[in-house]
Amino acid sequence: MALERVAVVGAGAWGTALAQAAAIAGRDVTLVGRDPAAIDDINRNRRNSAHLGHQPLSDRITGALVLPDSDLVILAVPAQASRAALKPIAAALAHLPVVLTAKGLEHLTLKRQSEVLVDVSPTAIPYVLSGPSFAVDVAAGRPTAVTLAGDNAEATSAVAAALAGPTFRLYAADDRLGVELAGALKNVYALGCGAVDGAGLGASARSALLARAFAELTRLVVRMGGSASTLTGLAGLGDLTLSCTSTQSRNYRYGASLGRGESPGAELAEGALTAPVAKQLADQLLIDAPLIDAVNLLLGGTTTITDIVAGLMSRPLKREE
């Protein structure tokens, strides 16, 4: 499979970082965006100043407003914008490998990103990229390891090899559903951990929440058809730990603001949009998910993280799962 021409749809920080990674891997990359000023900045100045500051970009990256002919497409837009971004290019994606990088579940439909892709372009071939990674690290060439999951082992390994470089390592996996769910749900728990820190409840409380989040995440993913082993890898424990402990995580920062009793502002946090969807799924499957319930209470603004944690601490004692 020839995978020399890579198009990245979405010229934000994450899309630009992935374009940089693909270029470092030796691919010819087109970064497709909507803002003519940003595209001009990419082509003229070798930067995407609005999203990655003064980080220089590879000469192998070309900015464009329209999707070109490509061997591989990477979708790097927010989860709730995926359907709208895919519709205009649906025909061009037929039979192409499409790497989905957003970590979230679609409102109203409760669908994963790969299910949205199949709705819009039924013959496109979905892959899911997830794992502990920040755009600034990937763009700067700092060591980063992630998971790439697909349905065909040989093809998934080929896509992983095409995008892998000296500082961006992709581990091929076959549990696409599990990787996708873990990436979406970990953002919900990151809100909770951020809120605990924002309220000054201590590192012990945050660590306890993180451990119980891992147990709850495992229950959810396995019940929905994913593999428990996925949760012990980069897409599970790796990404969960990073998002729940780093101030670079938008979801952590959003939760920290809520924990301090402040407005989180306009910053996008996928977890805030995924939390109500995750609760609907857990309720439909009759899965006990007290942490997801707690985050939804927090987002509802009717109680504080301190009261929520007190309620969690007063739940009936039981053996650890």
N, C-alpha and C positions, 0 to 999 in steps of 0.2 A: 504494500500500500504506500503510494507516494504522498508524503505529508509535508511538502516543502512550502506551500503557500498557506499561511495562517491568517485568518481575520479575527480580530477581537472586537466584538460589538459592545460598546460602552467605554467611553474615554474618560471615566472617572479615575480615582486613585488606583482602585483594584484592577480595572481593565488595563490601565497604563502599565502597572507593575507586571501583569501577566504578559503583555506585549513585550516588555523588556526581557522577561525570562525566556520567552520563545525566541527572541532575536539573539540572545546570548547563546541559546542552544543551536543557533545556525539557521533558523528558519527566516524566510522573508515574510514580514509581518505588516498587515494593514490594520491600523487602529481606527475604527469607525465611530464617529461621534456626531452630535447634533449641533454643536457650537462652532461656527466658522472661525471664531477668534481662537479657540483652543486648537483647532486643526491647523490653523496658520502658525500658531506658536510651536506646535510639534514639528511641522515641516521646515519652518524658517529658523527656529532657535534651538531645535533638538531638546525641547523641554515641554512639560505640561504644567506650567507655572501655577495655574489655578488649583491643581490637585496635588502635585508633588514638588512644589517649590522649585529649587534650583537643581534638582536631580537631573543630570544629563542623560539623554536617551540614545540608544543605539542608532547608528546610521541605517540599520536594516529595517527600521520602523518608518512607515509612511502613514500620515494622517489622511483620512478621507471622510466624506459625508455620505457616501453610498457604498454598500457592500460589493466588493469585487468578486470575480471568480476565485474560489478558494478550495483547498483540499481539506481544510479543517476550520471549524468555526468555534470560537470561545465566546459564550454569552456572559457578560460581566456587568449586569445591571441589577438594581435592587429587586428582591423577590416579587414584590407587588407590581413591578413594572415589566416583568418578563413577558407576559402575554402580549402586551401592547408593543413591545420591542420585536417580538417574533412575527407578529402578523404580517407586516409589510415585506418581510424577507422569507416567508414560509416556502414559497416555490423554489427559491434558491437553495434551501436546506435539504431538499429531497435527496435521500440516500447518502447524505454527508454525515461524518461524525461531528457531533455538537457537544462541546464540553460545557456543562452547566456549573456555575460557580456561586450563584446566590444561595444563601442559607436561610430559607424561610418557607412557610406553607402559605398557599394562596387563600386569601379571605373568601368567604362565601362558598367556594368549591371544596375547601380543605385539602386541595391537591398539592402533591409534591411538584418540584420544578420539572422533573422528567415527565410527569403526567401532563403538565401544561404544554410541554413541547410536543408530545404525541397528539394532543388535542389540535394544535395549530398546524403541525407538519408531521403527519402520521408515519412517513417513511424515513424521517431523520433518525440518526442512530445516536441515542443518548449516552453520555458519560457524565459522571459526577465527580467534581474535584472538591476535596474538603480536607481540613487538617489545620494544625496550629500555624497560622501565617498572618503577618501584617503586611500591607502594601508597601510601606516604607522599607521594610527589610528585604522583600523580594526585589524591589526596584533597585536597591543599593547593592544587590549581590551578596547579602548576608546569608549564611547557611540556613536553608529552610527545607523541611521535608513534609510532604503531603501525601494523601491517598487519592488515586484515580480509580474509580470503580466503573465497570462496564459489564455487559452480558456475555461477551465473547472474550475468552482469556487471551487468545493470540492477538486479536485486534486491540484490546485494551493495553497490552504490553507495547504494541507498536505506537499507539498514541502517547503513552507515557515516555517512551524513548525519544519521540519527536520533540517533546517539550522539556526534557531533562537537560540540565546543564551542570557546570561545575559547582554551582551553589544552590541549585533548585532540583531537589530529588523527588521523584514521584514513585510511589509504591503501587503497583497494579493490584487490584482486588476485584472480586466478583460479586460482593454483596452491595449492589447499587442502592437497594432500598434502605439497608441499614446505615450506610454512609450518609445518605441523603437525610434521613430522619435525625441522625445524631447531629449533623451540622445545623439543622433547623432548631432542634429543641435545646441545644446547649446555650443558645442565646437567651432563652427564657431564664435559665438558671443563673446566667451571668448577671441579669438584672437583680436577682435576689441577693447574690453575693456582693454586688456593688452597694446595694441598699444596706446590708449588714455593716459594711465598712463605713458607709456614709453616716450611719447612725452611731458609730463608735462602739459597736457591740463587741469588738475584739476579734483577734485572729483565731481564737479557739472556736468561736461561733461560726466564723466564715468557713473554717476547715470542716466543721461538722456538717454545715449545709452542703459543702462541696461533695463530701463523701456520700451523704444521703441523696444528693442529686444524681450521682453516678448510679446508685442503686435504682432510683426511680426511672432514670433514663433507660437503663438496661431492661427493666420490666416492660416499659412502653415499646421499645424497639423490637424486643423478642415477640411480644404479643402481636405486633403488626406485621411480623414475618421476617424481621431481620435476624442476623446472627449475633449471639452474645460475644463471640470472639472479636467482632468489629469494634465493640465498645472498649476493648483493652488496647486498641491501637491508636494511630495518629488521629483518625477521624472521630474517635470516641474520647478516651481519657486525655489524649494530647490536646485536642482542641478545647475540650471542656475546661481543663486546667488553665490554659492560656487565657481564655475569655473571662474566666471567673476570678482572675487574680491580677490582671494587668490594666493599668490606667490607659493604655493604648486602645483597649477594647471600648468601642462606642457603647455597647450594651452595659458593660461594667460602669462606665461613666454616667450613663443615663440612670442606672439604679442608684449610684452613689448620690446623685442629685435628689432623687426621691427620698433616700434615707436621711438626707440633711433637711428635708422639708422644703426643698427648692424646686422651682420649675426646671425641667430638663432642657427647655429651650427647643429649638427647631432641629437639632441634630438627629439624623436618622438612626434609629435603633431597631433592627429587624426583630429583636425579641419582643418589643412592645406590640408589634403587629402579629407576631406568631403566637403569643401567649393565649389569647382567646380561642384561636384555632386549635391549639394543643389541648386546651380544656375540653372543647367539643369532642375531639377525638378520644380523649381519655374517658369522658362520660359515655360516649357511644360504646366503647369497648369494656365498660364497667371496670376500669383500672383505677386503683387507688393512687392518686397523684397529689398528695397534700402540698408539695412545693409549687407545682403549677397552679393549684388553687390559690396559694398564698400570694404568688406574684400577680395574679389577676386581681386579688383584693387590693394589693398595693397600687396597681395601675388604676383601679377604680377610684382611688382617692378617698375612700371612706374610712380607712384605718392606717395606722403607722406600722413600719417594719418592727418596731419594738413590741407593739401589741401582737403582731403576727407571730413573731418568734416566741413570745410568751405562750401563745396558743399552741404552737408546735411542741414546745417543751412540756406542755401539760397533757399531751395525748397519752392514751393508755400505754404503759410499758409493754414491750414485747421483745422476743428474741430478734437479734439482728439478722437480716436476710443477706 
